[in-house]
Structure formats: C-alpha cells, structure tokens
Amino acid sequence: MTWLEEGWRHVWLPYAQMQTAPLPMPVARTQGARIILEDGRELIDGIASWWTACHGYNHPHISEAVAKQLEAMPHVMFGGLAHEPAYRLSTRLAALMPGDLNRVFFTDSGSVAVEVAIKIAVQSRLNQGVRGRTKILAFSGGYHGDTIGTMAICDPEEGMHSLFTGLLPENPVVPLPKDAASVASFEAFLEREHKNLAAIIVEPLVQGAGGMVFHGPEVLQRLRAAADHYGLTLIFDEIFTGFGRTGTMFAFEQARVVPDIVTLSKALTGGTSPLAATIATDRLFETFLSDSPMTALMHGPTYMAHALGCAAANAALDLFETEPRLTQAAAISAQLARELEPCRSLPGVKDVRVMGAIGVVQMHNIKDPPGLRQKLLKEGVWIRPFRDIVYLTPALTITPEELSRLTGAMQTVLAKE
Ligand SMILES: *Cc1c(COP(=O)(O)O)cnc(C)c1O
C-alpha cells in the first residue's frame, strides 16, 4: 500500500511518540459498528471513533442528508450570509436545551467550543464593566481540549501545565466537591477566590478523557448553588456526555440542573463531520447587546457553522426522534453491567463501572498498553486501553451480539493480564 508507506514519512500522529509509534492499520471502510481493514479483517468497534459515531457508521439517513447538501452547496461563509442547515440546527438545539439556553455559536471542534464558552463568560463580565474576573475554576481529572486556553483548564497533568508553564493562562484546578472534605475545601476556595473568577467548568457526571471517572448528580447541584451564590457562569462541557452517552440525551438532565453555557461536539454530527456548538442563556447573550461594536462576541472561525456539518447534525438529531436511541442506550447499559461484572473478580482489576453506554474496567495498572491492544485486536475488536482503564463507548446502534463480542474479548484478554 504505497499511500501508507509514503504518507507515514509525513504524517504526525496525535499524542504519539513518533520514534516508536507502530504503523496504524489502514481502514478500507466502515459499516454500523464495524471497521473493515484493507486486508479484509473486520473489527467490532468498541470506541465509535472517540464516541462520535453514536448512530453507527454510514447511517443512510445522515449520508443522504450530507449528499443532498453537498449538491446544493458545500458551505458558504457565515458572515453576512445565511444557510438553512445552520439556522434550522440552532433552532433545534435551543429547543432541546432547558431554560433559556437559546443562543448557539457554532465552531469546528470541541476545544474551540470550550474556548468560546470561556470568552463568553469573561467578556460578559467586561461588557458589564466588571474587570479582573478572568479566571475559570476547573477540576482535577477534567479534560476540555488541547488548545492553549483549554489545556489551562484540564487536569494539570493532562494539560501538561508544568511543561507549558509561562505559556498557559493560570487557572485554579481543585478536586470535585464529592465528599465532605472536598466540599469543605471547595467552599473555602470559593470564599477566598471568587472575586477573580468568571466561571466554573465541569464535565457533567463523567470525566471522560481523564479516565472515565463518574460523579453523582448532587455534585452538579452543588456547583449550581455555588455559581448562583457567587455570581459565576456555570459551564457544562457535554462534548463527551451529550447525545445519549450517559443514558439521557444530556447528562445534566439527570441532575435537573440547568447550566449557563453548554458545549457540544463529538456525537453532534454522528461522527460525520467536525462541528461544535456553544449554547448560552439569553441572559448571557443580552450582556453582549449595546450600541458599541466593542461588546460584540469576538470570535468567528472561517468554517463556522459548516453547512455539510450542520446538515449531518440535523440528520443525526432526526435519528434521535425516529429511532429508539435512548432505549438502545438503556439496553447497552444493562448488558454492559451484566457482561463486565465478571471482570471484577479478575486479579488485575481494580474497578468495574457502567453509566449509560459507557463501560469501564479499571486495572491496578496496565503494564504494556500496546501489547494489550494487540491481544484485543486478535480477538477481532477495536478497543484502546489508556492509562489504567479499558473502556467501551460503542455506537448506540450496536447489536447485542456485537456488544457481547466486545465484552467477551475484554474478559478473555483481561483474565490473562
Ligand atoms: C473531546 C473533548 C473535548 C475536545 O474536543 P476536540 O474536538 O477534540 O477539540 C473537550 N471536552 C470534552 C469533555 C471532550 O471529551
């Protein structure tokens, strides 16, 4: 395969030590919950391409919508011109959101959606003549993206804060207020520091890329109360949890808490196209209205509200209405709980946990992650352990038989770890 060998001298892979990184496996096509390799092997996909492909790959409804949009117009700039896919999508996203979360700002990646959320929170204060409230309170174990601004609100290790000292803006990162001790230190921190803060940001219910760590709805209620008390903007980063992954359409529904800003991406287009959205309340939006151009939101990506992406997202939203996605998520959840439970008694296993369509087996440690990946591959599954966890975030359309292949492979391989 000449494209692979030639290109290998030129591509730069994510988070990879390129000196030792193995050649990735060439993919010929995808279908449903399967990845078909160039050599003909078919893998059951346990990750759904970083949980984007929630409707399975190549869903005909999304493919048709994108093909139709491509024929009419791949994209036009969002400044001064309007196109139906984006306007329709913003209306639909606002309708899905509770309260007065009514204003949608489109971008092209999750990280940038979070950057925009930060800008909204900070500039909103500035527009109201409040200076000095520029810090964002984030939590240990959190992950919000790879750009400079978002690295600065990731877990210090994940965000490589020490490596990039001097480059990153400095933001406080504290433990999530989960138990008596962390609640007390959280409250003391806010009492001391709230005057420097614009916002609190959290991944609701599940800290995804930080190791699939769960917390209860009461944590989100605590954050809402604290944000209200100190006049802070509460940002829920639903880029991982949104669109049924935790069992409800959005994770915050389980806590009955309404944030001030929500960020969405990943499964927004069902894995078809890079698109993200930052959704803010009317109240925040109104702080940008004035007679001066200086209070306008200062952001505007070139490919903002990409028309093909918006067409894909509208089609993906249709599927939540026409196909029983949340019922499927509940069935996946029950099956994951049942079929991963036996892993708990394996010697190397520290914890087994399931929420919605997320199944996690946490190990005491994974000695040889690449070796473990190879063993899983031999079982015909695409599962990528990271840190100390082996996890499943499959397409919500995966069949029970396919899901059993994934959990079976995990059991077989982890039994020998
Ligand atoms: C993936 C992710 C991001 C970053 O999204 P990108 O599209 O990779 O920039 C931000 N927040 C959360 C919770 C994520 O899971």
The ligand as an SDF file (V2000), in Angstrom:
LIG
                    3D

 15 15  0  0  0  0  0  0  0  0999 V2000
  -13.0580   15.6040   23.2090 C   0  0  0  0  0  0  0  0  0  0  0  0
  -13.3910   16.6070   24.2330 C   0  0  0  0  0  0  0  0  0  0  0  0
  -13.0720   17.9630   24.0680 C   0  0  0  0  0  0  0  0  0  0  0  0
  -12.2450   18.4700   22.8990 C   0  0  0  0  0  0  0  0  0  0  0  0
  -12.8740   18.2850   21.6740 O   0  0  0  0  0  0  0  0  0  0  0  0
  -11.9910   18.3270   20.3370 P   0  0  0  0  0  0  0  0  0  0  0  0
  -12.9990   18.2280   19.2420 O   0  0  0  0  0  0  0  0  0  0  0  0
  -11.0820   17.1570   20.4080 O   0  0  0  0  0  0  0  0  0  0  0  0
  -11.2620   19.6080   20.3270 O   0  0  0  0  0  0  0  0  0  0  0  0
  -13.4740   18.8480   25.0440 C   0  0  0  0  0  0  0  0  0  0  0  0
  -14.1770   18.4540   26.1180 N   0  0  0  0  0  0  0  0  0  0  0  0
  -14.5120   17.1600   26.3060 C   0  0  0  0  0  0  0  0  0  0  0  0
  -15.3020   16.7820   27.5040 C   0  0  0  0  0  0  0  0  0  0  0  0
  -14.1220   16.1830   25.3820 C   0  0  0  0  0  0  0  0  0  0  0  0
  -14.4350   14.8920   25.5780 O   0  0  0  0  0  0  0  0  0  0  0  0
  1  2  1  0
  2  3  1  0
  2 14  2  0
  3  4  1  0
  3 10  2  0
  4  5  1  0
  5  6  1  0
  6  7  2  0
  6  8  1  0
  6  9  1  0
 10 11  1  0
 11 12  2  0
 12 13  1  0
 12 14  1  0
 14 15  1  0
M  END
$$$$
